[in-house]
């Protein structure tokens, strides 16, 4: 097992209480058996296929099938950056997959405590429910600053060997993360347009 490879961890999310992260709370993540997720927020997902009224349900089915396959291949840890849209859909699918594969775990990688403050009501509720049911939750910074999302995305790539994404080439954080994962040699599973 390798110790978390990012040096910017400052706290841990536990039942919505943020505390200082001490070395004893630093949990091991083995990148060789860890999968990270990256993808679009709800508006960009819809923009990728505007005529598909069932797109979110289709993505959820693809996610669940992919997680099942990865669990069968021995992947145990799944990292979600907890953004509204694909990240939360992926986290929800991991929790659902635990019914079949109880040995897998979800780690929520929250960039800062108030991440969900501006989320639409549905996504705020989903965010809270996932935090409550995840096996582990980490927050990377105590408050927002300009680079929190890039540093969160760096953490996801640094601590995994597979990246599952929903990516059609649109610019932004997903593009950044997929490009970084490609440079670092991660296996990339893109659910955009997959059947």
C-alpha positions in Angstrom: 0.0 0.0 0.0 1.2 3.5 -0.8 0.5 6.5 1.4 -1.6 9.2 -0.2 0.8 11.0 -2.6 -0.6 14.5 -2.3 0.9 16.9 0.2 -2.0 19.4 0.3 -4.5 17.5 2.5 -5.8 19.6 5.3 -8.9 17.9 6.7 -11.4 15.1 6.6 -15.1 15.1 6.1 -16.9 13.0 8.7 -20.6 13.4 9.2 -20.3 16.9 7.9 -17.7 17.8 10.6 -14.4 19.0 9.3 -11.4 18.4 11.5 -7.6 18.8 11.1 -6.1 15.9 9.2 -3.4 14.3 11.4 -0.9 11.7 10.3 -3.0 9.0 12.1 -6.0 9.9 9.9 -3.9 9.6 6.6 -5.3 6.5 5.1 -3.6 4.4 2.6 -4.7 4.3 -1.0 -3.2 1.8 -3.4 -3.3 3.4 -6.9 -2.9 0.0 -8.5 -6.4 -0.9 -7.3 -8.0 2.5 -7.3 -10.3 4.1 -9.9 -11.1 7.8 -10.2 -14.0 9.5 -11.9 -14.2 12.8 -13.9 -16.9 14.2 -16.0 -19.2 17.1 -16.7 -21.6 19.0 -14.6 -25.3 18.6 -15.5 -25.5 21.4 -18.1 -22.4 20.1 -20.0 -23.8 16.5 -19.9 -27.0 17.7 -21.5 -25.1 19.8 -24.1 -23.1 16.7 -25.2 -26.4 15.0 -26.4 -29.2 17.6 -26.4 -31.8 15.4 -28.0 -31.5 12.5 -25.6 -34.2 12.7 -22.9 -32.8 9.6 -21.2 -29.1 10.5 -21.1 -28.7 10.7 -17.3 -30.3 7.3 -16.9 -28.2 5.8 -19.7 -25.0 7.2 -18.1 -26.0 5.7 -14.7 -26.5 2.3 -16.3 -23.1 2.6 -18.0 -21.5 3.6 -14.8 -22.9 0.7 -12.8 -21.8 -1.8 -15.5 -18.3 -0.3 -15.6 -18.0 -0.4 -11.8 -19.1 -4.0 -11.7 -16.5 -5.0 -14.4 -13.7 -3.1 -12.5 -14.7 -4.7 -9.2 -14.5 -8.1 -10.9 -11.0 -7.2 -12.1 -9.9 -6.5 -8.5 -10.3 -2.7 -8.2 -11.4 -1.9 -4.6 -11.3 1.8 -4.2 -13.3 4.4 -6.1 -12.6 8.2 -5.8 -15.2 10.8 -6.6 -14.5 14.6 -6.7 -18.1 15.1 -5.6 -19.1 17.8 -8.2 -22.7 18.0 -9.3 -23.4 15.8 -12.4 -21.1 12.9 -13.4 -19.1 12.8 -10.2 -22.2 12.4 -8.0 -23.7 10.0 -10.4 -20.5 7.9 -10.2 -20.4 8.0 -6.4 -24.1 6.9 -6.3 -23.3 4.0 -8.6 -20.4 2.9 -6.4 -22.7 2.9 -3.4 -25.2 0.8 -5.3 -22.6 -1.6 -6.6 -21.6 -2.3 -2.9 -24.8 -4.3 -2.7 -23.0 -6.9 -5.0 -19.4 -6.1 -4.1 -19.3 -5.2 -0.4 -15.5 -5.1 -0.5 -15.3 -2.0 -2.6 -15.2 1.4 -1.0 -16.1 5.0 -2.0 -13.8 7.8 -1.0 -15.3 11.3 -1.5 -12.6 13.8 -2.3 -14.1 17.1 -1.4 -12.0 20.1 -2.6 -13.3 22.4 0.2 -16.1 22.2 2.9 -18.7 24.4 1.1 -18.4 22.7 -2.3 -22.1 22.1 -2.6 -23.2 25.6 -1.5 -24.2 26.7 -5.0 -25.5 23.3 -6.2 -29.1 23.0 -7.4 -31.4 21.6 -4.7 -31.4 18.0 -6.1 -27.6 17.9 -6.3 -27.2 19.3 -2.8 -29.4 16.5 -1.4 -27.4 13.9 -3.5 -24.1 15.4 -2.2 -25.2 15.2 1.4 -26.6 11.6 1.1 -23.4 10.4 -0.6 -21.2 12.0 2.1 -23.3 10.2 4.7 -23.0 6.8 3.1 -19.4 6.9 1.8 -16.8 4.7 3.5 -14.3 7.6 3.7 -14.4 11.3 2.9 -11.5 13.7 2.6 -11.4 17.4 2.1 -8.3 18.9 0.5 -8.5 22.6 1.6 -10.2 24.5 4.4 -11.8 27.0 2.1 -12.2 27.9 -1.6 -9.3 29.4 -3.6 -8.7 29.6 -7.4 -6.9 26.3 -7.7 -9.0 24.0 -5.5 -10.6 22.1 -8.4 -7.3 21.6 -10.3 -5.6 20.4 -7.1 -8.6 18.0 -6.5 -8.2 16.7 -10.0 -4.5 16.2 -9.5 -5.2 14.2 -6.4 -7.6 12.0 -8.2 -5.1 11.2 -11.0 -2.1 10.8 -8.6 -3.9 8.2 -6.5 -5.5 6.0 -9.2 -4.5 3.8 -12.1 -7.9 4.0 -14.0 -9.9 7.0 -14.9 -13.6 6.6 -15.8 -14.8 9.7 -17.5 -17.7 11.2 -19.5 -15.8 13.4 -22.0 -16.6 14.6 -25.5 -13.8 17.2 -25.9 -15.4 20.2 -24.2 -12.9 22.4 -22.5 -12.7 22.7 -18.7 -11.8 20.6 -15.7 -12.7 17.3 -17.3 -10.4 18.1 -20.2 -7.6 19.0 -17.8 -8.1 15.7 -15.8 -8.3 13.4 -18.9 -5.2 15.1 -20.4 -3.3 14.7 -17.1 -4.3 11.0 -16.9 -3.2 10.4 -20.4 0.2 12.0 -19.7 0.6 9.8 -16.6 -0.3 6.6 -18.4 -3.6 5.8 -16.6 -6.1 3.5 -18.3 -9.0 5.7 -19.4 -12.5 4.4 -19.8 -14.7 7.0 -21.6 -18.4 6.5 -21.2 -19.3 9.2 -23.7 -21.0 7.6 -26.7 -20.4 4.1 -25.3 -23.1 1.5 -25.5 
